């Protein structure tokens, strides 16, 4: 697949023009903690998203099944990826050019990733420098039950390394060994990779899918089945860049009132207001991540 970035930009311009996408404005702050600088976005308004979520909750309470991805909004459609996945814009994006990779047919967000999921993810990531992630279940920060992976451009912040956790990654185990990041005070699996820019997405997908199974087993979770979709044994967050992957089992979604998804474990957090920002600053972002993960 070629020209994905150009399609994202063009679809975004059109969606903004006709009012189909609602970017959530934020102020950007940094918090120094644990030998790194956490990047924190502070929301200015959640009016549109809160209204949309309220409608969804009311519909669910009445017994109706609500799935914004079936059918998906045609104005947010970016590209066909494969016979199993399509790419859409995130309707309520905080990060610019935030891409959703959804399954064409319903699969639960609580099923483990498949080889086809990895093929779709890496097909998109091969097009531009990016970070892919998956919120495995509501406790991991997933807001929709229909399986969707997500891709955001790198770097995550307007200054500093590509991801805020990069300084800690330098201390991680050798490449291709499933291990840990020594300074992470919570249960996790981490692997560094040799990134071959000439390798096909399919070849990369097969390698990463095999490592993903080993990462799950390393934290006491059941690995995926190569034949059929398997429900996850615990909620978890999964992140992937061209050069590393991280998997973190979750205990709950919230630190106090702050929802944390996979991007939090890359060092990028989102808060609703300055009150939550000060709570995060006083408690410490790394301690907040530890509180929503499992003990190491």
C-alpha positions as CSV (number, residue, x, y, z in Angstrom):
1,X,0.0,0.0,0.0
2,X,1.4,3.4,-1.0
3,X,0.4,6.9,-0.5
4,X,-1.3,6.3,2.9
5,X,0.1,9.5,4.5
6,X,-1.2,11.6,1.6
7,X,-4.6,9.9,2.0
8,X,-4.6,10.6,5.8
9,X,-3.9,14.3,5.1
10,X,-6.5,14.7,2.4
11,X,-9.2,12.8,4.3
12,X,-8.5,15.0,7.4
13,X,-8.8,18.2,5.4
14,X,-12.1,17.1,4.0
15,X,-13.5,15.8,7.3
16,X,-12.6,19.0,9.1
17,X,-14.2,21.1,6.3
18,X,-17.5,19.2,6.5
19,X,-17.6,18.8,10.3
20,X,-17.1,15.0,10.5
21,X,-14.0,15.1,12.7
22,X,-13.8,16.9,16.0
23,X,-10.2,17.5,17.2
24,X,-10.0,17.9,20.9
25,X,-7.8,21.0,21.7
26,X,-5.1,20.6,24.3
27,X,-2.3,22.4,26.1
28,X,1.0,20.5,26.3
29,X,3.0,20.2,29.5
30,X,6.0,18.1,30.7
31,X,6.5,16.4,34.0
32,X,10.0,15.3,35.0
33,X,9.9,11.9,36.7
34,X,12.0,8.7,36.9
35,X,14.8,10.1,34.7
36,X,12.5,11.0,31.8
37,X,10.1,13.7,30.8
38,X,6.5,12.6,30.6
39,X,4.4,14.4,28.0
40,X,1.0,15.5,29.3
41,X,-1.8,16.9,27.2
42,X,-4.4,18.9,29.1
43,X,-7.8,19.0,27.4
44,X,-9.5,22.3,26.8
45,X,-12.9,20.9,25.9
46,X,-14.6,17.5,25.7
47,X,-18.1,18.8,24.8
48,X,-18.5,16.8,21.5
49,X,-17.0,13.5,22.8
50,X,-18.9,13.6,26.1
51,X,-22.2,14.2,24.2
52,X,-21.4,11.3,21.8
53,X,-20.5,8.9,24.6
54,X,-23.6,9.9,26.5
55,X,-25.8,9.0,23.5
56,X,-24.0,5.7,23.3
57,X,-24.5,4.9,27.0
58,X,-28.2,5.8,26.7
59,X,-28.6,3.5,23.7
60,X,-26.8,0.6,25.5
61,X,-28.9,1.1,28.6
62,X,-32.0,0.7,26.5
63,X,-30.7,-2.6,25.2
64,X,-29.6,-1.5,21.8
65,X,-26.2,-2.6,20.5
66,X,-24.1,0.4,19.5
67,X,-21.1,0.1,17.2
68,X,-19.8,3.2,15.5
69,X,-17.6,1.0,13.2
70,X,-20.5,-1.0,11.7
71,X,-21.3,0.8,9.6
72,X,-18.4,3.3,9.9
73,X,-18.6,6.9,8.9
74,X,-17.7,7.1,5.2
75,X,-16.4,10.7,5.7
76,X,-13.7,9.2,8.0
77,X,-12.7,6.4,5.7
78,X,-9.0,6.7,4.7
79,X,-8.1,3.4,2.9
80,X,-8.7,-0.3,2.5
81,X,-5.8,-2.1,4.0
82,X,-6.6,-5.7,3.4
83,X,-9.6,-8.1,3.0
84,X,-9.9,-8.0,6.8
85,X,-9.1,-4.4,7.8
86,X,-9.8,-0.8,6.8
87,X,-8.3,2.5,8.0
88,X,-10.3,5.3,9.4
89,X,-9.6,8.7,11.0
90,X,-10.2,9.0,14.8
91,X,-13.4,11.0,15.0
92,X,-12.3,12.7,18.3
93,X,-8.6,13.0,17.9
94,X,-6.2,14.5,20.4
95,X,-3.1,13.6,18.3
96,X,-3.0,14.9,14.7
97,X,-3.4,12.3,11.9
98,X,-4.5,9.6,14.4
99,X,-5.4,6.5,12.5
100,X,-7.7,3.6,13.5
101,X,-7.3,0.2,12.0
102,X,-10.6,-1.7,12.3
103,X,-11.7,-5.2,11.4
104,X,-14.3,-5.3,8.6
105,X,-16.4,-7.8,10.6
106,X,-17.0,-7.6,14.3
107,X,-14.4,-9.0,16.6
108,X,-14.2,-8.2,20.3
109,X,-11.6,-5.8,21.6
110,X,-11.0,-8.5,24.2
111,X,-9.6,-11.0,21.7
112,X,-5.9,-11.4,21.3
113,X,-4.2,-9.9,18.2
114,X,-3.9,-12.2,15.2
115,X,-1.4,-12.5,12.4
116,X,-3.8,-10.6,10.1
117,X,-4.0,-7.8,12.7
118,X,-0.2,-7.5,12.7
119,X,-0.2,-7.5,8.9
120,X,-2.6,-4.6,8.8
121,X,-0.8,-2.7,11.5
122,X,2.6,-3.1,9.9
123,X,1.3,-2.3,6.4
124,X,0.3,1.1,7.8
125,X,3.4,1.7,9.9
126,X,5.6,0.9,6.9
127,X,4.2,4.1,5.2
128,X,5.5,6.6,7.8
129,X,7.4,6.8,11.1
130,X,4.8,5.9,13.7
131,X,3.8,4.1,16.8
132,X,1.0,1.5,16.8
133,X,-0.9,0.5,19.9
134,X,-3.8,-1.7,21.1
135,X,-5.9,-1.2,24.2
136,X,-6.9,-4.8,25.1
137,X,-10.2,-4.3,26.8
138,X,-12.0,-1.5,28.8
139,X,-9.6,-1.8,31.7
140,X,-6.8,-1.0,29.3
141,X,-8.4,2.2,28.1
142,X,-10.5,0.9,25.2
143,X,-13.6,3.0,24.5
144,X,-15.2,0.7,21.9
145,X,-15.9,-3.0,21.9
146,X,-15.1,-3.5,18.2
147,X,-11.5,-4.6,17.6
148,X,-9.4,-1.6,16.5
149,X,-5.7,-0.9,16.6
150,X,-4.4,2.6,16.4
151,X,-1.5,4.4,14.8
152,X,-0.1,7.9,15.6
153,X,2.9,9.7,14.0
154,X,6.3,9.9,15.7
155,X,7.6,11.8,17.6
156,X,4.8,11.9,20.2
157,X,5.9,15.3,21.6
158,X,7.0,18.5,19.9
159,X,10.4,18.3,21.6
160,X,12.6,15.6,23.0
161,X,13.0,11.9,21.9
162,X,10.5,10.1,19.6
163,X,8.8,8.7,22.7
164,X,9.3,10.0,26.2
165,X,10.4,6.5,27.5
166,X,13.3,6.3,25.0
167,X,15.9,7.2,27.7
168,X,14.8,4.2,29.8
169,X,14.8,1.8,26.8
170,X,18.5,2.2,26.4
171,X,18.9,0.0,29.5
172,X,16.6,-2.7,28.2
173,X,17.6,-6.3,27.4
174,X,19.5,-7.1,24.1
175,X,17.7,-7.1,20.8
176,X,15.3,-10.0,20.0
177,X,15.3,-11.2,23.6
178,X,12.0,-10.9,25.4
179,X,12.8,-9.2,28.6
180,X,12.1,-6.0,30.6
181,X,12.9,-2.3,31.0
182,X,14.8,-2.3,34.3
183,X,13.3,1.0,35.6
184,X,9.7,0.1,34.9
185,X,8.2,-0.7,38.4
186,X,5.3,-2.9,37.0
187,X,4.8,-6.2,35.3
188,X,5.6,-6.0,31.5
189,X,7.4,-7.6,28.6
190,X,9.7,-5.7,26.3
191,X,11.7,-6.5,23.2
192,X,14.0,-4.5,21.0
193,X,14.2,-5.2,17.3
194,X,16.5,-4.8,14.3
195,X,14.4,-2.7,11.9
196,X,14.8,-3.9,8.3
197,X,13.3,-1.1,6.2
198,X,13.5,-3.5,3.2
199,X,11.5,-6.3,4.8
200,X,8.0,-6.8,3.7
201,X,5.1,-6.0,6.1
202,X,4.2,-9.7,5.9
203,X,7.7,-10.8,7.0
204,X,7.8,-8.3,9.8
205,X,4.2,-9.3,10.8
206,X,5.2,-13.0,11.2
207,X,8.3,-12.1,13.3
208,X,6.4,-9.8,15.5
209,X,3.4,-12.1,15.9
210,X,5.7,-14.8,17.2
211,X,7.4,-12.4,19.6
212,X,4.0,-11.1,20.7
213,X,3.0,-14.7,21.8
214,X,6.3,-15.0,23.7
215,X,5.7,-11.6,25.4
216,X,2.2,-12.7,26.6
217,X,3.6,-15.9,28.0
218,X,6.4,-13.9,29.7
219,X,3.8,-12.1,31.8
220,X,1.7,-15.2,32.6
221,X,-0.9,-14.6,29.8
222,X,-2.2,-17.2,27.4
223,X,-0.6,-16.8,23.9
224,X,-2.7,-16.4,20.8
225,X,-4.0,-19.4,18.8
226,X,-2.8,-19.4,15.2
227,X,-6.1,-20.8,13.9
228,X,-8.9,-19.0,15.8
229,X,-9.4,-15.9,17.8
230,X,-8.7,-16.3,21.5
231,X,-10.1,-14.2,24.3
232,X,-7.4,-12.5,26.3
233,X,-6.7,-13.9,29.8
234,X,-6.1,-10.4,31.2
235,X,-6.6,-6.8,30.0
236,X,-3.4,-5.4,28.6
237,X,-1.8,-2.6,26.7
238,X,0.4,-3.3,23.6
239,X,2.7,-0.8,21.8
240,X,4.9,-1.2,18.8
241,X,7.4,1.1,17.0
242,X,9.8,0.2,14.2
243,X,12.4,-0.8,16.8
244,X,10.6,-2.1,19.9
245,X,7.5,-3.6,21.4
246,X,6.0,-3.3,24.9
247,X,3.2,-5.3,26.6
248,X,1.7,-4.3,30.0
249,X,-1.0,-6.3,31.7
250,X,-3.5,-4.0,33.4
251,X,-5.4,-4.1,36.7
252,X,-7.8,-1.1,36.0
253,X,-8.3,1.8,33.6
254,X,-8.1,4.7,36.1
255,X,-5.6,6.3,38.3
256,X,-7.9,8.2,40.5
257,X,-10.2,10.0,37.9
258,X,-7.6,9.8,35.1
259,X,-8.1,7.3,32.4
260,X,-4.8,5.8,31.1
261,X,-4.5,3.9,27.8
262,X,-1.5,2.4,26.0
263,X,0.1,5.7,25.1
264,X,0.5,6.4,28.9
265,X,3.1,3.6,28.9
266,X,5.0,5.4,26.1
267,X,5.2,8.4,28.4
268,X,2.3,10.3,26.9
269,X,-0.7,11.0,29.1
270,X,-4.0,12.9,28.8
271,X,-5.8,14.7,31.5
272,X,-9.2,16.5,31.4
273,X,-8.2,19.7,33.3
274,X,-5.5,21.4,35.4
275,X,-6.8,19.7,38.6
276,X,-6.0,16.3,37.1
277,X,-2.7,17.7,35.9
278,X,-1.7,18.8,39.4
279,X,-2.9,15.4,40.9
280,X,-0.6,13.6,38.3
281,X,2.3,15.9,39.1
282,X,2.0,15.5,42.9
283,X,1.6,11.7,42.7
284,X,4.1,11.1,39.9
285,X,3.3,9.8,36.5
286,X,5.4,6.6,36.9
287,X,3.6,5.8,40.2
288,X,0.3,6.4,38.4
289,X,1.3,3.9,35.7
290,X,2.3,1.4,38.4
291,X,-1.1,1.8,40.1
292,X,-3.0,0.7,37.0
293,X,-0.7,-2.2,36.1
294,X,0.2,-5.4,37.9
295,X,3.0,-5.7,40.4
296,X,6.4,-6.7,39.0
